[in-house]
Amino acid sequence: MITTNNSKSITKTIGYFVYVFMLLSVTACKKSIDPGNWDILTHDVVDPGPGNNDPDDKKTITLKVMSYNAKLANANDFTTLVDYIKEYQPDLLLLRQVDSATTRANKINRPQEVADATGMNVFFAKAFDYQTGGYGNAVLSKYPIVGKKSILLQGGTEVRSLAAITVKIDDLNTIVFAGTELDPFKTDESARISQILPVLTYTHDLTDPVILAGNFNFNLSGQGYNNITNTQVYNYIIDQFTFGCIGGGCALNSPVAAPTGIFDFVAYKPSDRFSVTNYSAGSKTTSGFLPIMADLKLTLNEE
């Protein structure tokens, strides 16, 4: 016959072994930590669980965007320009104020030369004939170009152009990349307003995400350096677009020796499809403007 005390002893013993078994089972489910690794704390160890396959997680891709003033006159500078672009390795590139097959460019199709040197696809939007060729803006992409658009921008001291391409990221995603430069010479904004309105009319009805790069010449509007929020052109643009340097921090990029002005910008829409992981001015240029670079993370459609 078993006594009450013996029964309690056996029950406690069984309970002890159950506790030890449960403790070992829980411990076996956790990631082990090498006691010699003092760089890892217990709370730093993440158990890889269902959260890493969260269906709400969105697939993204980062696009490196570059706006570069290509205005130059000799072949040595052009070779250097290509080298600078290759250092950054942009996915999307705006070459503004670029010659194509002009006499001063030794009759070389410079946009195509840059494309060949960088492995990119190119579209040149001529603003006007010049010498033996043309002068305007070019947009380049490492992704296939499936659509092209050129708009002449009137109203300034000279005709300007918008160069726009539709780029295929994958079977479910296309974006529009566009670039321009607005009139810099008038102290009032009338010329720039007349030029930006057709740009925004074009982009307004686009259903794809849009990246707009260029020199909008806010600084020469009579408002003073960096005071872009008081310009009407700026107000027109932000009705549609978000600037990559939202909240300040726009990169100074001219004059080169000691930049005090902001001229080149990168903007995008819609705002919920993009986030900015880098926005800065380059340190090397062949013109009077440092290039502007922006790394934009794009949320992709998956169905």
Contacts in CASP RR format, 6 or more apart in sequence:
PFRMAT RR
TARGET T0000
AUTHOR 0000-0000-0000
METHOD contacts of the structure
MODEL  1
MITTNNSKSITKTIGYFVYVFMLLSVTACKKSIDPGNWDILTHDVVDPGP
GNNDPDDKKTITLKVMSYNAKLANANDFTTLVDYIKEYQPDLLLLRQVDS
ATTRANKINRPQEVADATGMNVFFAKAFDYQTGGYGNAVLSKYPIVGKKS
ILLQGGTEVRSLAAITVKIDDLNTIVFAGTELDPFKTDESARISQILPVL
TYTHDLTDPVILAGNFNFNLSGQGYNNITNTQVYNYIIDQFTFGCIGGGC
ALNSPVAAPTGIFDFVAYKPSDRFSVTNYSAGSKTTSGFLPIMADLKLTL
NEE
29 47 0 8 1.000
30 45 0 8 1.000
30 47 0 8 1.000
31 45 0 8 1.000
31 46 0 8 1.000
31 47 0 8 1.000
33 40 0 8 1.000
33 42 0 8 1.000
33 45 0 8 1.000
34 40 0 8 1.000
58 299 0 8 1.000
58 300 0 8 1.000
58 302 0 8 1.000
59 299 0 8 1.000
59 300 0 8 1.000
59 302 0 8 1.000
60 297 0 8 1.000
60 298 0 8 1.000
60 299 0 8 1.000
60 300 0 8 1.000
61 169 0 8 1.000
61 297 0 8 1.000
61 298 0 8 1.000
61 300 0 8 1.000
62 277 0 8 1.000
62 295 0 8 1.000
62 296 0 8 1.000
62 297 0 8 1.000
62 298 0 8 1.000
63 91 0 8 1.000
63 92 0 8 1.000
63 175 0 8 1.000
63 211 0 8 1.000
63 295 0 8 1.000
63 296 0 8 1.000
63 297 0 8 1.000
63 298 0 8 1.000
64 88 0 8 1.000
64 89 0 8 1.000
64 90 0 8 1.000
64 91 0 8 1.000
64 92 0 8 1.000
64 293 0 8 1.000
64 294 0 8 1.000
64 295 0 8 1.000
65 90 0 8 1.000
65 91 0 8 1.000
65 92 0 8 1.000
65 93 0 8 1.000
65 94 0 8 1.000
65 177 0 8 1.000
65 211 0 8 1.000
65 213 0 8 1.000
65 266 0 8 1.000
65 293 0 8 1.000
65 294 0 8 1.000
65 295 0 8 1.000
65 296 0 8 1.000
66 85 0 8 1.000
66 88 0 8 1.000
66 90 0 8 1.000
66 92 0 8 1.000
66 93 0 8 1.000
66 94 0 8 1.000
66 291 0 8 1.000
66 292 0 8 1.000
66 293 0 8 1.000
67 94 0 8 1.000
67 96 0 8 1.000
67 179 0 8 1.000
67 213 0 8 1.000
67 214 0 8 1.000
67 215 0 8 1.000
67 264 0 8 1.000
67 265 0 8 1.000
67 266 0 8 1.000
67 291 0 8 1.000
67 292 0 8 1.000
68 81 0 8 1.000
68 84 0 8 1.000
68 85 0 8 1.000
68 93 0 8 1.000
68 94 0 8 1.000
68 95 0 8 1.000
68 96 0 8 1.000
68 285 0 8 1.000
68 291 0 8 1.000
69 96 0 8 1.000
69 97 0 8 1.000
69 215 0 8 1.000
69 264 0 8 1.000
69 285 0 8 1.000
69 287 0 8 1.000
69 288 0 8 1.000
69 289 0 8 1.000
69 291 0 8 1.000
70 81 0 8 1.000
70 95 0 8 1.000
70 96 0 8 1.000
70 97 0 8 1.000
70 98 0 8 1.000
70 99 0 8 1.000
70 110 0 8 1.000
70 138 0 8 1.000
70 286 0 8 1.000
70 287 0 8 1.000
71 96 0 8 1.000
71 97 0 8 1.000
71 98 0 8 1.000
71 287 0 8 1.000
71 288 0 8 1.000
72 78 0 8 1.000
72 81 0 8 1.000
72 286 0 8 1.000
72 287 0 8 1.000
73 104 0 8 1.000
75 106 0 8 1.000
75 108 0 8 1.000
77 286 0 8 1.000
78 105 0 8 1.000
78 108 0 8 1.000
78 110 0 8 1.000
78 113 0 8 1.000
78 286 0 8 1.000
80 286 0 8 1.000
81 114 0 8 1.000
81 286 0 8 1.000
82 113 0 8 1.000
82 114 0 8 1.000
82 117 0 8 1.000
82 118 0 8 1.000
84 284 0 8 1.000
84 285 0 8 1.000
84 286 0 8 1.000
84 291 0 8 1.000
85 93 0 8 1.000
85 114 0 8 1.000
85 117 0 8 1.000
85 118 0 8 1.000
86 117 0 8 1.000
86 118 0 8 1.000
87 284 0 8 1.000
88 282 0 8 1.000
88 291 0 8 1.000
88 293 0 8 1.000
89 118 0 8 1.000
90 140 0 8 1.000
90 142 0 8 1.000
90 293 0 8 1.000
91 141 0 8 1.000
91 142 0 8 1.000
91 143 0 8 1.000
92 139 0 8 1.000
92 140 0 8 1.000
92 141 0 8 1.000
92 142 0 8 1.000
92 167 0 8 1.000
92 177 0 8 1.000
92 211 0 8 1.000
92 213 0 8 1.000
93 114 0 8 1.000
93 118 0 8 1.000
93 120 0 8 1.000
93 139 0 8 1.000
93 140 0 8 1.000
93 141 0 8 1.000
94 137 0 8 1.000
94 138 0 8 1.000
94 139 0 8 1.000
94 140 0 8 1.000
94 163 0 8 1.000
94 177 0 8 1.000
94 179 0 8 1.000
94 213 0 8 1.000
94 214 0 8 1.000
95 110 0 8 1.000
95 111 0 8 1.000
95 114 0 8 1.000
95 137 0 8 1.000
95 138 0 8 1.000
95 139 0 8 1.000
95 140 0 8 1.000
96 136 0 8 1.000
96 137 0 8 1.000
96 179 0 8 1.000
96 180 0 8 1.000
96 181 0 8 1.000
96 214 0 8 1.000
96 215 0 8 1.000
97 135 0 8 1.000
97 136 0 8 1.000
97 137 0 8 1.000
97 181 0 8 1.000
97 287 0 8 1.000
98 110 0 8 1.000
98 111 0 8 1.000
98 124 0 8 1.000
98 135 0 8 1.000
98 136 0 8 1.000
98 137 0 8 1.000
98 138 0 8 1.000
99 105 0 8 1.000
99 110 0 8 1.000
99 130 0 8 1.000
99 133 0 8 1.000
99 134 0 8 1.000
99 135 0 8 1.000
100 109 0 8 1.000
100 110 0 8 1.000
100 111 0 8 1.000
100 112 0 8 1.000
100 124 0 8 1.000
100 126 0 8 1.000
100 133 0 8 1.000
100 134 0 8 1.000
100 135 0 8 1.000
100 136 0 8 1.000
100 138 0 8 1.000
101 107 0 8 1.000
101 108 0 8 1.000
101 109 0 8 1.000
101 132 0 8 1.000
101 133 0 8 1.000
101 134 0 8 1.000
102 130 0 8 1.000
102 131 0 8 1.000
102 132 0 8 1.000
102 133 0 8 1.000
102 134 0 8 1.000
102 135 0 8 1.000
103 131 0 8 1.000
103 132 0 8 1.000
104 131 0 8 1.000
107 132 0 8 1.000
107 133 0 8 1.000
109 124 0 8 1.000
111 122 0 8 1.000
111 124 0 8 1.000
111 138 0 8 1.000
111 140 0 8 1.000
112 122 0 8 1.000
112 124 0 8 1.000
114 120 0 8 1.000
114 122 0 8 1.000
114 138 0 8 1.000
114 140 0 8 1.000
115 121 0 8 1.000
115 122 0 8 1.000
115 140 0 8 1.000
118 140 0 8 1.000
118 142 0 8 1.000
119 142 0 8 1.000
120 140 0 8 1.000
120 141 0 8 1.000
120 142 0 8 1.000
121 140 0 8 1.000
121 141 0 8 1.000
121 142 0 8 1.000
121 143 0 8 1.000
121 144 0 8 1.000
121 145 0 8 1.000
121 165 0 8 1.000
122 138 0 8 1.000
122 139 0 8 1.000
122 140 0 8 1.000
122 141 0 8 1.000
123 138 0 8 1.000
123 139 0 8 1.000
123 140 0 8 1.000
123 145 0 8 1.000
123 148 0 8 1.000
123 150 0 8 1.000
123 163 0 8 1.000
123 164 0 8 1.000
123 165 0 8 1.000
124 136 0 8 1.000
124 137 0 8 1.000
124 138 0 8 1.000
124 163 0 8 1.000
125 136 0 8 1.000
125 137 0 8 1.000
125 138 0 8 1.000
125 139 0 8 1.000
125 150 0 8 1.000
125 151 0 8 1.000
125 161 0 8 1.000
125 162 0 8 1.000
125 163 0 8 1.000
125 164 0 8 1.000
126 134 0 8 1.000
126 135 0 8 1.000
126 136 0 8 1.000
126 150 0 8 1.000
126 161 0 8 1.000
127 134 0 8 1.000
127 135 0 8 1.000
127 136 0 8 1.000
127 137 0 8 1.000
127 152 0 8 1.000
127 153 0 8 1.000
127 158 0 8 1.000
127 159 0 8 1.000
127 160 0 8 1.000
127 161 0 8 1.000
128 134 0 8 1.000
128 135 0 8 1.000
128 136 0 8 1.000
128 158 0 8 1.000
128 159 0 8 1.000
129 135 0 8 1.000
136 160 0 8 1.000
136 161 0 8 1.000
136 163 0 8 1.000
137 160 0 8 1.000
137 161 0 8 1.000
137 162 0 8 1.000
137 163 0 8 1.000
137 179 0 8 1.000
137 180 0 8 1.000
137 181 0 8 1.000
138 163 0 8 1.000
139 163 0 8 1.000
139 164 0 8 1.000
139 165 0 8 1.000
139 177 0 8 1.000
139 178 0 8 1.000
139 179 0 8 1.000
141 165 0 8 1.000
141 167 0 8 1.000
141 177 0 8 1.000
143 167 0 8 1.000
143 168 0 8 1.000
143 169 0 8 1.000
144 167 0 8 1.000
144 168 0 8 1.000
145 165 0 8 1.000
145 166 0 8 1.000
145 167 0 8 1.000
145 168 0 8 1.000
146 166 0 8 1.000
146 167 0 8 1.000
146 168 0 8 1.000
146 174 0 8 1.000
147 165 0 8 1.000
147 166 0 8 1.000
148 164 0 8 1.000
148 165 0 8 1.000
148 166 0 8 1.000
149 162 0 8 1.000
149 163 0 8 1.000
149 164 0 8 1.000
149 165 0 8 1.000
149 178 0 8 1.000
149 202 0 8 1.000
150 161 0 8 1.000
150 162 0 8 1.000
150 163 0 8 1.000
150 164 0 8 1.000
151 161 0 8 1.000
151 162 0 8 1.000
151 164 0 8 1.000
151 198 0 8 1.000
151 199 0 8 1.000
151 202 0 8 1.000
152 159 0 8 1.000
152 160 0 8 1.000
152 161 0 8 1.000
153 159 0 8 1.000
153 160 0 8 1.000
153 161 0 8 1.000
153 162 0 8 1.000
153 180 0 8 1.000
153 182 0 8 1.000
153 194 0 8 1.000
153 195 0 8 1.000
153 198 0 8 1.000
153 199 0 8 1.000
154 194 0 8 1.000
154 195 0 8 1.000
155 183 0 8 1.000
155 191 0 8 1.000
155 194 0 8 1.000
155 195 0 8 1.000
156 183 0 8 1.000
156 185 0 8 1.000
156 186 0 8 1.000
156 191 0 8 1.000
156 194 0 8 1.000
156 195 0 8 1.000
157 183 0 8 1.000
157 185 0 8 1.000
157 186 0 8 1.000
157 191 0 8 1.000
158 183 0 8 1.000
160 180 0 8 1.000
160 181 0 8 1.000
160 182 0 8 1.000
160 183 0 8 1.000
160 195 0 8 1.000
161 180 0 8 1.000
162 178 0 8 1.000
162 179 0 8 1.000
162 180 0 8 1.000
162 198 0 8 1.000
162 199 0 8 1.000
162 202 0 8 1.000
163 178 0 8 1.000
163 179 0 8 1.000
163 180 0 8 1.000
164 176 0 8 1.000
164 177 0 8 1.000
164 178 0 8 1.000
164 179 0 8 1.000
164 202 0 8 1.000
165 176 0 8 1.000
165 177 0 8 1.000
165 178 0 8 1.000
166 174 0 8 1.000
166 175 0 8 1.000
166 176 0 8 1.000
166 208 0 8 1.000
167 174 0 8 1.000
167 175 0 8 1.000
167 176 0 8 1.000
167 177 0 8 1.000
168 174 0 8 1.000
169 175 0 8 1.000
169 298 0 8 1.000
169 300 0 8 1.000
170 300 0 8 1.000
172 300 0 8 1.000
172 301 0 8 1.000
172 302 0 8 1.000
172 303 0 8 1.000
173 298 0 8 1.000
173 300 0 8 1.000
173 301 0 8 1.000
174 208 0 8 1.000
175 208 0 8 1.000
175 209 0 8 1.000
175 210 0 8 1.000
175 211 0 8 1.000
175 298 0 8 1.000
176 203 0 8 1.000
176 206 0 8 1.000
176 208 0 8 1.000
176 209 0 8 1.000
176 210 0 8 1.000
176 211 0 8 1.000
177 210 0 8 1.000
177 211 0 8 1.000
177 213 0 8 1.000
178 199 0 8 1.000
178 202 0 8 1.000
178 203 0 8 1.000
178 210 0 8 1.000
178 211 0 8 1.000
178 212 0 8 1.000
178 213 0 8 1.000
179 212 0 8 1.000
179 213 0 8 1.000
179 214 0 8 1.000
180 195 0 8 1.000
180 199 0 8 1.000
180 212 0 8 1.000
180 214 0 8 1.000
180 215 0 8 1.000
181 214 0 8 1.000
181 215 0 8 1.000
181 216 0 8 1.000
181 217 0 8 1.000
182 191 0 8 1.000
182 192 0 8 1.000
182 195 0 8 1.000
182 196 0 8 1.000
182 215 0 8 1.000
182 216 0 8 1.000
182 217 0 8 1.000
182 233 0 8 1.000
183 191 0 8 1.000
183 192 0 8 1.000
183 195 0 8 1.000
183 217 0 8 1.000
184 215 0 8 1.000
184 217 0 8 1.000
184 220 0 8 1.000
185 191 0 8 1.000
185 220 0 8 1.000
186 192 0 8 1.000
187 220 0 8 1.000
187 221 0 8 1.000
187 222 0 8 1.000
188 221 0 8 1.000
188 222 0 8 1.000
189 221 0 8 1.000
189 231 0 8 1.000
189 232 0 8 1.000
189 233 0 8 1.000
192 216 0 8 1.000
192 217 0 8 1.000
192 221 0 8 1.000
192 233 0 8 1.000
193 232 0 8 1.000
193 233 0 8 1.000
193 236 0 8 1.000
196 216 0 8 1.000
196 233 0 8 1.000
196 236 0 8 1.000
196 237 0 8 1.000
197 236 0 8 1.000
199 212 0 8 1.000
200 236 0 8 1.000
200 237 0 8 1.000
200 239 0 8 1.000
200 240 0 8 1.000
203 210 0 8 1.000
203 212 0 8 1.000
203 240 0 8 1.000
203 241 0 8 1.000
203 269 0 8 1.000
204 240 0 8 1.000
209 268 0 8 1.000
209 269 0 8 1.000
209 270 0 8 1.000
209 273 0 8 1.000
209 274 0 8 1.000
209 298 0 8 1.000
210 241 0 8 1.000
210 268 0 8 1.000
210 269 0 8 1.000
211 266 0 8 1.000
211 267 0 8 1.000
211 268 0 8 1.000
211 296 0 8 1.000
212 237 0 8 1.000
212 241 0 8 1.000
212 266 0 8 1.000
212 267 0 8 1.000
212 268 0 8 1.000
212 269 0 8 1.000
213 264 0 8 1.000
213 265 0 8 1.000
213 266 0 8 1.000
213 267 0 8 1.000
213 292 0 8 1.000
214 264 0 8 1.000
214 265 0 8 1.000
214 266 0 8 1.000
215 263 0 8 1.000
215 264 0 8 1.000
215 265 0 8 1.000
215 289 0 8 1.000
216 233 0 8 1.000
216 234 0 8 1.000
216 237 0 8 1.000
216 263 0 8 1.000
216 265 0 8 1.000
217 263 0 8 1.000
218 227 0 8 1.000
218 228 0 8 1.000
218 231 0 8 1.000
218 233 0 8 1.000
218 234 0 8 1.000
218 262 0 8 1.000
218 263 0 8 1.000
219 225 0 8 1.000
219 226 0 8 1.000
219 228 0 8 1.000
219 261 0 8 1.000
219 262 0 8 1.000
219 263 0 8 1.000
221 231 0 8 1.000
221 233 0 8 1.000
223 230 0 8 1.000
223 231 0 8 1.000
225 260 0 8 1.000
225 261 0 8 1.000
225 262 0 8 1.000
226 250 0 8 1.000
226 252 0 8 1.000
226 260 0 8 1.000
226 261 0 8 1.000
226 262 0 8 1.000
228 234 0 8 1.000
228 250 0 8 1.000
228 262 0 8 1.000
237 243 0 8 1.000
237 267 0 8 1.000
240 269 0 8 1.000
241 267 0 8 1.000
241 268 0 8 1.000
241 269 0 8 1.000
242 267 0 8 1.000
242 268 0 8 1.000
242 269 0 8 1.000
242 271 0 8 1.000
242 274 0 8 1.000
243 250 0 8 1.000
243 265 0 8 1.000
243 266 0 8 1.000
243 267 0 8 1.000
244 265 0 8 1.000
244 266 0 8 1.000
244 267 0 8 1.000
244 268 0 8 1.000
244 276 0 8 1.000
244 279 0 8 1.000
244 294 0 8 1.000
244 296 0 8 1.000
245 251 0 8 1.000
245 265 0 8 1.000
245 276 0 8 1.000
245 279 0 8 1.000
246 276 0 8 1.000
249 279 0 8 1.000
250 262 0 8 1.000
250 265 0 8 1.000
250 279 0 8 1.000
251 262 0 8 1.000
251 279 0 8 1.000
251 280 0 8 1.000
251 281 0 8 1.000
251 282 0 8 1.000
251 290 0 8 1.000
251 292 0 8 1.000
252 259 0 8 1.000
252 260 0 8 1.000
252 261 0 8 1.000
252 262 0 8 1.000
252 281 0 8 1.000
253 259 0 8 1.000
253 261 0 8 1.000
253 262 0 8 1.000
253 263 0 8 1.000
253 264 0 8 1.000
253 281 0 8 1.000
253 282 0 8 1.000
253 289 0 8 1.000
253 290 0 8 1.000
253 291 0 8 1.000
253 292 0 8 1.000
254 260 0 8 1.000
254 261 0 8 1.000
254 263 0 8 1.000
254 288 0 8 1.000
254 289 0 8 1.000
254 290 0 8 1.000
255 288 0 8 1.000
256 285 0 8 1.000
256 287 0 8 1.000
256 288 0 8 1.000
256 289 0 8 1.000
256 290 0 8 1.000
259 281 0 8 1.000
259 290 0 8 1.000
263 289 0 8 1.000
264 289 0 8 1.000
264 291 0 8 1.000
264 292 0 8 1.000
265 292 0 8 1.000
266 279 0 8 1.000
266 292 0 8 1.000
266 294 0 8 1.000
266 296 0 8 1.000
268 274 0 8 1.000
268 296 0 8 1.000
272 299 0 8 1.000
273 298 0 8 1.000
273 299 0 8 1.000
274 296 0 8 1.000
274 297 0 8 1.000
274 298 0 8 1.000
274 299 0 8 1.000
275 296 0 8 1.000
275 297 0 8 1.000
276 294 0 8 1.000
276 295 0 8 1.000
276 296 0 8 1.000
276 297 0 8 1.000
277 295 0 8 1.000
277 296 0 8 1.000
277 297 0 8 1.000
278 293 0 8 1.000
278 294 0 8 1.000
278 295 0 8 1.000
279 292 0 8 1.000
279 293 0 8 1.000
279 294 0 8 1.000
279 295 0 8 1.000
280 292 0 8 1.000
280 293 0 8 1.000
281 290 0 8 1.000
281 291 0 8 1.000
281 292 0 8 1.000
281 293 0 8 1.000
282 290 0 8 1.000
282 291 0 8 1.000
282 292 0 8 1.000
282 293 0 8 1.000
283 290 0 8 1.000
284 290 0 8 1.000
284 291 0 8 1.000
285 291 0 8 1.000
END
